[in-house]
């Protein structure tokens, strides 16, 4: 379980709302336990100020399951077949792209890496890499044709991922400094699992903050907060 707080309010609804503001997470990301209910008031306490207390706990794991899964090891035969599947597709795909576009496929026992390069392929990357990741999923399906094991493809276009990784690492450092200074958690925008892993890994080295992932795909996001 994640961070736990006790929130108060004049009603259960108000107490929950106060707790959500403090945790800076949506309601579906917490477990709520009412400690003091406004309905359970004795005759002798009827004149006392009404206070409801609720215990709220962030229910998500620190790391995404997709980031901690054991990698599948491909045999040499599977690697070569997957590479052949990709190259057969990419030979035709490249013809539909701007002249001068090149591709390279490298295979390892865990994944295949595909690099596509040219000077005018921004439309294949899309906003925050959305098109790139969609194409990466398609390539994974193509590579795995006729192979029993799942084949993972890592696609990069025009060196986008290296630039994005640097941007995310800088963002992680900046957010951590803000959390330490203000002592308040910060919720980042939704990110791909690959990008969340970069944030998690970068801040694992920080002794003062911790990270958790909350929400469901494709709106899953990271919260950075002070360590207890």
Secondary structure, DSSP 4 states (H G I P E B T S, - for coil): ---EEEEEESSHHHHHHHHHHHHTS-GGGEEEEEEE-TT---GGGTTSPP-EEEEEEE-S-SS-HHHHSPPPPPPHHHHHHHHHHHHHHHHHHHHTSPTT-EEEEEE-SS-EEEEEE-SS-HHHH-GGGHHHHHHHHHHHHHHTTT-SS---EEEEETTHHHHHHHHHHHHHHHHHHHHHHH---EEPPP--HHHHHHHHHHHTT-SSEEEEEES-TTS-EEEEEE--
